[in-house]
Amino acid sequence: MSELPIPALTPRGGRGHQFVCYADCCSGIPGTQQEANFAAVNAVVSRLQPQPEFICFPGDEIKGLVADGEALRQQWRYWFEHEMRWLDRESITLYHTTGNHTTYDPASEMVFREVLAHLPRNGPAGQDGLSYFIHRDDLLMIFVNTGWSGLGDGRTETHWLEQTLSTHANARYKLVFGHHPAFPVNGFIGDYQRNLDAENRHAFWQILVQHGVLAYLCSHMLAFDVQVHEGVLQIMTAGAGTVPHMPEDSEYLHCVQVAVDHLGLRYQVLDVEGTRREWLTWPITLHSSGTWTPLVHGDQPAPAFDSGDDNSRLLAFRFDGICPPAGCSASQTLLCASSPGGLLAPLWIGLQGPERRLFALLSAAPGRSPHYWMGPILPAGRPFSIQIALHPGMGPGGLLWRWDDSAPWSSMLTSTSWGMERFGWQTHWSLGHDQHGPSSRPFLGTDLKAAWIMQELQQ
């Protein structure tokens, strides 16, 4: 394994913060596969240059889930004294959140408080040492508890969160960390157990949006994933050692190195070889949609793009028109992208159902059913304008929508584990009907217009 330094992302302009976030190794026991996996990930973190200012570990450091308090303490001791012995915690602070393997009943919560006595005691009532915040120069970090015994799994205390964000509104950069994801990942859906319950998620996310939080960083589901909802990122990193991954054929052991600065947030996802597997610069910045290239109605050759790395380019469309009246439930095409060969179109964007919900369908393999991404409902009989962006670097969260240039982006909802990274650019576009001709799935409203832009992604 290489011992060469790995260049870390650093704040642009020299002002900001850079750190590492990784979680879910479920270790603390000598001689296990989890210990070996965690050591391989730690070896990568130790090669970063410059080293991180701090490390955030959103849960499940140890295997835990035992009734014997002394056995639990012994796992924590092994984790700190042996597995994390490489880290100079005097110069690189290690921040933690609770997790379902570490705080699963009142007794284990007491052990967590005892073992992690260095964490602040400024959380909500009853959660001292389990939830807390750090105001570090111009950076506010809030570490929430998504499984407190006083509320139950899959819920977090929102009043304290809002109060803390309000009190520290002067912080330039705001990040929130927790164990459970707010939104489901890779099709693994389950309120309370796999993600926050719907009611709590809505209240929690609206607080993040209203207070200008950059990102919610979480773990729990054994994958790397990124989504955005109303302009706020959900970044999941749960690859520090626990196996199997979810799904096994596409996820991998990893850590995430993050930099925040006046231009936003960037990350790189590093595997156990130190290879950058995924990356993102957020927010994405597009030219005004008034300057995008118009499309003509019907079939047309797709623009000829320069050859190169398709994953470095973002394609976006703007659609304008008047929706069909209420009572029309037929599938209706806005745009279809295909190549000759008689197969299902790899990309179809349109409306489905009596509620006129925006859908994107991706067909990744011949003979297999397409996978679905769901967007907003469009109003019957009313004018609409909506933008769709296809970001190949964001996996399933990379099919994005917003109403206009000034609105925040949101990921379309899906139950799949992959995205535009599996697709090359197609040779034909059809506006207002699919690739089989004007009689198939036509748009049933009026005045449909579209425009597009291709833009290089910043790294």
C-alpha positions as CSV (number, residue, x, y, z in Angstrom):
1,M,0.0,0.0,0.0
2,S,1.3,3.4,-0.9
3,E,2.6,5.8,1.8
4,L,2.8,8.8,-0.5
5,P,1.1,12.0,0.7
6,I,-2.4,12.6,-0.6
7,P,-3.1,16.3,-1.4
8,A,-6.0,17.6,0.7
9,L,-8.5,20.1,-0.5
10,T,-7.8,23.4,1.2
11,P,-10.0,26.5,1.5
12,R,-9.9,28.7,-1.6
13,G,-8.4,32.1,-0.9
14,G,-6.7,30.7,2.2
15,R,-9.7,31.3,4.6
16,G,-12.1,28.6,5.7
17,H,-11.8,25.1,7.1
18,Q,-10.8,21.7,6.0
19,F,-11.6,18.4,7.9
20,V,-12.3,14.7,7.5
21,C,-15.6,13.0,8.1
22,Y,-16.0,9.2,8.3
23,A,-18.0,6.8,10.3
24,D,-19.3,3.3,10.9
25,C,-16.5,1.0,11.6
26,C,-18.2,-1.0,14.4
27,S,-14.8,-2.0,15.7
28,G,-13.2,-2.0,19.2
29,I,-12.6,-5.7,19.2
30,P,-9.2,-7.1,18.4
31,G,-8.6,-9.4,15.4
32,T,-11.8,-8.7,13.5
33,Q,-12.3,-7.8,9.8
34,Q,-13.7,-4.5,10.9
35,E,-10.5,-3.7,12.7
36,A,-8.5,-4.4,9.6
37,N,-10.8,-2.4,7.4
38,F,-10.7,0.5,9.8
39,A,-6.9,0.4,9.9
40,A,-6.9,0.6,6.0
41,V,-9.1,3.7,6.1
42,N,-7.1,5.3,8.9
43,A,-3.9,4.8,6.8
44,V,-5.4,7.0,4.1
45,V,-6.5,9.7,6.5
46,S,-2.9,9.8,7.9
47,R,-1.5,10.4,4.4
48,L,-3.5,13.6,3.9
49,Q,-1.3,16.7,3.5
50,P,-2.0,19.0,5.1
51,Q,-3.6,17.0,7.9
52,P,-7.2,17.9,8.8
53,E,-7.9,20.7,11.3
54,F,-10.3,18.2,13.0
55,I,-12.1,14.9,12.4
56,C,-15.9,14.3,12.7
57,F,-17.1,10.8,13.3
58,P,-20.9,10.6,13.1
59,G,-21.4,7.4,15.0
60,D,-20.8,3.6,15.4
61,E,-17.2,3.7,16.3
62,I,-17.5,0.3,18.1
63,K,-19.6,-2.8,17.7
64,G,-21.4,-2.2,21.0
65,L,-24.9,-3.5,21.4
66,V,-24.0,-5.4,24.6
67,A,-25.8,-5.3,28.0
68,D,-22.5,-5.4,29.9
69,G,-21.3,-1.9,30.6
70,E,-17.7,-3.0,31.3
71,A,-17.6,-4.9,28.0
72,L,-18.8,-1.7,26.3
73,R,-16.1,0.4,28.0
74,Q,-13.5,-2.2,27.0
75,Q,-14.4,-1.7,23.3
76,W,-14.1,2.0,23.6
77,R,-10.7,1.7,25.3
78,Y,-9.4,-0.5,22.5
79,W,-10.8,1.9,19.9
80,F,-9.1,4.9,21.4
81,E,-5.9,3.4,22.8
82,H,-5.1,1.1,20.0
83,E,-7.1,1.8,16.8
84,M,-6.8,5.6,17.0
85,R,-3.4,5.7,18.6
86,W,-2.0,7.0,15.4
87,L,-3.9,10.3,15.7
88,D,-2.5,13.2,17.7
89,R,-5.7,14.3,19.4
90,E,-3.9,17.2,21.1
91,S,-3.6,18.9,17.7
92,I,-6.5,17.3,15.7
93,T,-9.7,17.2,17.7
94,L,-12.0,14.3,17.2
95,Y,-15.8,15.1,17.4
96,H,-18.4,12.3,17.7
97,T,-22.1,11.8,17.4
98,T,-24.2,9.1,19.0
99,G,-25.0,6.0,17.0
100,N,-27.3,3.0,17.2
101,H,-24.3,0.7,18.1
102,T,-23.0,3.0,20.8
103,T,-26.1,4.6,22.5
104,Y,-29.0,2.1,22.3
105,D,-30.4,2.4,25.9
106,P,-30.0,4.7,29.0
107,A,-27.1,2.6,30.3
108,S,-25.0,2.8,27.0
109,E,-25.8,6.6,26.9
110,M,-24.2,6.9,30.3
111,V,-21.1,5.1,29.1
112,F,-20.9,7.4,26.0
113,R,-21.0,10.4,28.3
114,E,-18.3,8.9,30.5
115,V,-15.9,7.8,27.8
116,L,-16.3,10.9,25.7
117,A,-16.0,13.3,28.6
118,H,-14.1,15.8,26.4
119,L,-17.3,16.7,24.4
120,P,-19.2,19.8,25.4
121,R,-22.2,19.6,27.8
122,N,-24.3,22.2,26.0
123,G,-27.1,20.1,24.5
124,P,-30.8,20.1,25.1
125,A,-32.3,19.0,28.4
126,G,-31.5,15.4,29.2
127,Q,-29.0,15.1,26.4
128,D,-25.8,16.7,27.9
129,G,-22.9,15.0,26.3
130,L,-25.1,13.3,23.7
131,S,-26.0,16.4,21.6
132,Y,-23.7,19.5,21.5
133,F,-22.4,22.4,19.4
134,I,-19.0,23.8,18.6
135,H,-18.6,27.4,17.6
136,R,-15.0,27.4,16.1
137,D,-14.0,30.8,14.9
138,D,-16.5,31.5,12.0
139,L,-17.7,27.8,11.8
140,L,-20.7,26.5,13.7
141,M,-21.0,22.7,14.0
142,I,-24.0,21.1,15.7
143,F,-23.9,17.4,16.6
144,V,-27.5,16.1,17.0
145,N,-28.6,12.8,18.6
146,T,-30.9,10.9,16.3
147,G,-31.6,8.0,18.7
148,W,-32.0,9.4,22.2
149,S,-33.8,7.1,24.5
150,G,-36.1,9.9,25.5
151,L,-37.4,10.3,21.9
152,G,-36.7,7.0,20.2
153,D,-34.7,6.1,17.1
154,G,-35.1,8.2,14.0
155,R,-36.0,11.4,15.7
156,T,-34.0,14.4,16.8
157,E,-34.8,17.4,19.1
158,T,-35.6,20.3,16.8
159,H,-36.4,23.1,19.3
160,W,-32.8,23.1,20.6
161,L,-31.4,22.9,17.1
162,E,-33.4,26.0,16.0
163,Q,-32.5,27.9,19.1
164,T,-28.8,27.1,18.7
165,L,-28.8,28.2,15.1
166,S,-30.6,31.4,16.0
167,T,-28.2,32.2,18.8
168,H,-25.2,31.6,16.6
169,A,-26.6,33.2,13.4
170,N,-23.4,35.2,13.0
171,A,-21.4,32.0,12.1
172,R,-20.3,32.3,8.5
173,Y,-20.3,28.5,7.9
174,K,-22.9,26.2,9.5
175,L,-22.8,22.4,9.4
176,V,-24.9,19.8,11.2
177,F,-23.9,16.2,12.0
178,G,-26.0,13.2,13.0
179,H,-26.1,9.5,12.7
180,H,-29.4,8.7,10.8
181,P,-29.9,10.2,7.4
182,A,-32.9,12.5,7.1
183,F,-33.7,11.2,3.5
184,P,-33.5,7.6,2.4
185,V,-30.4,6.4,0.6
186,N,-30.0,3.8,-2.2
187,G,-33.5,2.6,-1.9
188,F,-33.1,1.5,1.8
189,I,-36.2,3.2,3.2
190,G,-37.6,2.9,6.7
191,D,-38.8,5.7,9.0
192,Y,-37.2,5.5,12.5
193,Q,-34.8,2.6,11.8
194,R,-33.1,3.7,8.5
195,N,-33.9,7.4,8.3
196,L,-35.6,10.1,10.3
197,D,-39.4,9.7,10.5
198,A,-41.3,11.8,7.9
199,E,-42.7,14.4,10.4
200,N,-39.4,14.9,12.2
201,R,-37.5,15.0,8.9
202,H,-39.7,17.8,7.6
203,A,-39.3,20.0,10.7
204,F,-35.6,19.2,10.9
205,W,-34.9,20.0,7.3
206,Q,-36.9,23.3,7.3
207,I,-34.7,24.5,10.2
208,L,-31.6,23.7,8.2
209,V,-33.0,25.6,5.1
210,Q,-34.2,28.6,7.0
211,H,-30.8,29.1,8.8
212,G,-28.6,28.7,5.8
213,V,-26.9,25.4,6.8
214,L,-24.4,24.2,4.2
215,A,-24.8,20.5,4.8
216,Y,-26.0,17.7,7.1
217,L,-23.3,15.0,7.4
218,C,-24.5,11.6,8.5
219,S,-23.8,7.9,8.4
220,H,-25.7,4.7,9.5
221,M,-26.5,3.2,6.0
222,L,-23.3,1.6,4.8
223,A,-22.6,3.7,1.7
224,F,-21.4,7.0,0.4
225,D,-24.3,9.2,-0.9
226,V,-25.0,12.8,-1.6
227,Q,-28.3,14.5,-2.1
228,V,-29.5,18.1,-2.0
229,H,-32.9,19.3,-0.8
230,E,-33.9,22.9,-1.0
231,G,-30.3,23.9,-1.4
232,V,-28.9,22.0,1.7
233,L,-26.7,18.9,1.1
234,Q,-27.1,15.6,2.8
235,I,-23.7,13.9,2.7
236,M,-23.6,10.3,3.9
237,T,-20.3,8.6,4.8
238,A,-20.6,5.2,6.4
239,G,-17.5,3.4,5.0
240,A,-15.0,3.3,7.8
241,G,-15.0,-0.5,8.2
242,T,-18.4,-2.1,8.7
243,V,-19.4,-4.6,6.0
244,P,-21.3,-5.5,3.9
245,H,-21.9,-2.3,2.0
246,M,-25.4,-1.3,0.7
247,P,-25.4,-2.4,-2.1
248,E,-22.2,-4.5,-2.1
249,D,-21.4,-4.2,-5.8
250,S,-21.2,-0.4,-5.9
251,E,-20.2,0.8,-2.4
252,Y,-16.7,0.7,-0.9
253,L,-14.7,1.6,2.2
254,H,-13.9,5.3,2.3
255,C,-13.3,8.6,4.1
256,V,-14.5,12.0,3.0
257,Q,-12.2,15.0,3.1
258,V,-14.1,18.3,3.1
259,A,-13.2,22.0,2.6
260,V,-15.5,24.9,3.2
261,D,-14.8,28.5,2.2
262,H,-16.5,31.7,1.0
263,L,-17.4,30.0,-2.3
264,G,-19.1,27.0,-0.7
265,L,-18.2,23.3,0.0
266,R,-16.0,20.8,-1.7
267,Y,-15.3,17.2,-0.9
268,Q,-13.3,14.3,-2.2
269,V,-14.1,10.7,-1.3
270,L,-11.0,8.5,-0.9
271,D,-11.0,4.7,-1.0
272,V,-8.5,2.5,0.9
273,E,-5.9,2.9,-1.9
274,G,-6.1,6.7,-1.5
275,T,-7.8,7.0,-4.9
276,R,-10.4,9.8,-5.3
277,R,-13.6,7.9,-6.3
278,E,-16.1,10.8,-6.1
279,W,-16.0,14.6,-5.7
280,L,-18.2,17.6,-5.6
281,T,-18.0,21.4,-5.7
282,W,-21.2,23.0,-4.3
283,P,-23.1,25.1,-5.1
284,I,-23.2,24.6,-8.9
285,T,-23.2,27.9,-10.8
286,L,-24.9,28.0,-14.2
287,H,-25.2,30.9,-16.6
288,S,-28.6,32.7,-16.7
289,S,-31.2,30.4,-18.3
290,G,-32.1,33.2,-20.6
291,T,-28.8,32.5,-22.5
292,W,-29.3,28.8,-22.9
293,T,-29.6,27.3,-26.4
294,P,-33.2,26.8,-27.5
295,L,-34.5,23.4,-28.7
296,V,-37.0,22.9,-31.6
297,H,-40.1,20.8,-31.2
298,G,-39.9,17.2,-32.3
299,D,-36.8,15.1,-33.3
300,Q,-33.4,16.5,-33.7
301,P,-29.7,15.5,-33.5
302,A,-28.3,16.0,-30.1
303,P,-25.5,18.6,-29.9
304,A,-22.0,17.2,-30.7
305,F,-20.0,17.5,-27.5
306,D,-16.3,17.3,-27.4
307,S,-14.9,14.0,-26.4
308,G,-13.6,13.7,-22.8
309,D,-14.7,12.7,-19.4
310,D,-18.5,12.8,-19.3
311,N,-18.4,12.9,-15.5
312,S,-16.8,16.4,-15.6
313,R,-19.8,18.0,-17.4
314,L,-23.3,18.9,-16.3
315,L,-26.2,19.1,-18.7
316,A,-29.3,21.2,-17.8
317,F,-32.7,21.9,-19.4
318,R,-35.3,24.5,-18.9
319,F,-38.9,23.6,-19.8
320,D,-41.7,26.1,-20.2
321,G,-45.3,25.6,-21.3
322,I,-48.9,25.3,-20.1
323,C,-49.9,22.1,-18.3
324,P,-52.8,20.0,-19.6
325,P,-56.1,20.4,-17.8
326,A,-57.1,18.3,-14.8
327,G,-58.2,14.7,-15.5
328,C,-55.4,13.9,-17.9
329,S,-53.4,11.0,-16.5
330,A,-51.5,9.8,-19.6
331,S,-47.7,9.8,-19.6
332,Q,-46.5,12.9,-21.4
333,T,-43.0,13.5,-22.8
334,L,-41.0,16.7,-22.2
335,L,-37.7,15.4,-23.5
336,C,-36.5,12.0,-24.7
337,A,-32.8,11.2,-25.3
338,S,-31.9,8.1,-27.3
339,S,-29.6,6.6,-29.9
340,P,-30.5,4.3,-32.9
341,G,-31.2,0.7,-32.1
342,G,-34.8,0.2,-31.1
343,L,-34.1,0.0,-27.4
344,L,-35.9,1.9,-24.7
345,A,-34.7,5.5,-24.5
346,P,-31.9,5.7,-21.9
347,L,-33.3,9.0,-20.6
348,W,-37.0,10.1,-20.6
349,I,-38.2,13.3,-18.8
350,G,-41.9,14.0,-18.6
351,L,-45.2,14.0,-16.6
352,Q,-47.0,10.9,-15.2
353,G,-50.3,10.3,-13.4
354,P,-53.4,12.4,-12.9
355,E,-51.4,14.7,-10.5
356,R,-49.0,15.6,-13.4
357,R,-45.8,14.7,-11.4
358,L,-42.5,15.3,-13.0
359,F,-40.6,12.0,-13.6
360,A,-37.2,11.1,-15.0
361,L,-36.8,7.5,-16.2
362,L,-33.3,6.0,-16.8
363,S,-32.8,2.7,-18.6
364,A,-29.4,1.4,-17.8
365,A,-29.4,-2.0,-19.5
366,P,-31.3,-3.6,-22.4
367,G,-34.3,-5.7,-21.3
368,R,-34.4,-4.2,-17.8
369,S,-37.1,-1.9,-16.5
370,P,-36.2,1.7,-16.2
371,H,-35.5,3.3,-12.8
372,Y,-37.6,6.2,-11.6
373,W,-36.8,9.6,-10.2
374,M,-39.7,11.8,-9.0
375,G,-40.0,15.6,-8.9
376,P,-42.7,18.1,-8.1
377,I,-46.3,18.2,-9.2
378,L,-47.2,20.7,-11.9
379,P,-50.4,22.7,-11.7
380,A,-53.3,21.7,-14.1
381,G,-54.0,24.1,-16.9
382,R,-51.4,26.6,-15.6
383,P,-48.2,28.0,-17.1
384,F,-45.1,26.3,-15.7
385,S,-41.3,26.8,-15.9
386,I,-38.9,24.3,-14.4
387,Q,-35.2,23.4,-14.7
388,I,-33.7,19.9,-14.7
389,A,-29.9,19.4,-14.2
390,L,-28.1,16.1,-14.8
391,H,-25.0,15.9,-12.5
392,P,-22.9,12.8,-13.2
393,G,-20.8,13.2,-10.1
394,M,-23.7,13.0,-7.5
395,G,-24.8,9.4,-8.1
396,P,-28.6,8.9,-7.6
397,G,-28.8,12.4,-6.1
398,G,-27.6,14.0,-9.3
399,L,-30.9,14.4,-11.0
400,L,-31.8,17.8,-9.8
401,W,-34.7,20.2,-10.2
402,R,-35.6,23.8,-9.4
403,W,-38.2,26.3,-10.5
404,D,-36.0,29.1,-11.8
405,D,-32.5,30.6,-11.7
406,S,-33.0,32.1,-8.2
407,A,-34.6,28.9,-6.6
408,P,-32.5,26.3,-4.7
409,W,-31.8,22.9,-6.3
410,S,-33.3,19.7,-4.9
411,S,-32.5,16.1,-5.8
412,M,-35.4,14.2,-7.4
413,L,-36.5,11.3,-5.2
414,T,-35.5,7.7,-6.2
415,S,-35.0,4.2,-4.8
416,T,-32.0,3.3,-6.9
417,S,-28.3,3.4,-6.0
418,W,-26.8,4.9,-9.2
419,G,-27.3,7.9,-11.4
420,M,-26.1,9.7,-14.5
421,E,-22.6,8.3,-14.1
422,R,-23.8,5.2,-16.0
423,F,-24.9,7.1,-19.1
424,G,-23.1,8.6,-22.1
425,W,-24.6,11.4,-24.1
426,Q,-27.2,10.2,-26.6
427,T,-27.2,11.1,-30.3
428,H,-30.9,12.1,-30.6
429,W,-33.2,14.4,-28.6
430,S,-37.0,14.5,-29.0
431,L,-38.9,17.4,-27.5
432,G,-42.7,16.9,-26.8
433,H,-42.8,13.2,-27.7
434,D,-40.6,10.1,-27.2
435,Q,-38.3,8.5,-29.7
436,H,-41.0,6.3,-31.3
437,G,-42.7,9.2,-33.0
438,P,-45.4,11.9,-32.5
439,S,-48.1,9.5,-31.7
440,S,-46.3,8.1,-28.6
441,R,-46.5,9.8,-25.2
442,P,-46.9,13.4,-26.6
443,F,-47.1,16.4,-24.4
444,L,-50.8,17.2,-24.1
445,G,-50.5,20.8,-22.9
446,T,-49.6,23.8,-25.1
447,D,-46.7,26.1,-25.8
448,L,-44.0,23.7,-24.8
449,K,-40.5,25.3,-25.2
450,A,-37.1,24.1,-24.0
451,A,-33.5,25.2,-23.8
452,W,-30.3,23.5,-22.7
453,I,-26.8,24.2,-21.5
454,M,-23.7,22.1,-21.1
455,Q,-21.2,23.3,-18.5
456,E,-17.9,22.1,-17.2
457,L,-18.0,21.2,-13.5
458,Q,-15.6,22.9,-11.1
459,Q,-13.2,20.7,-9.2
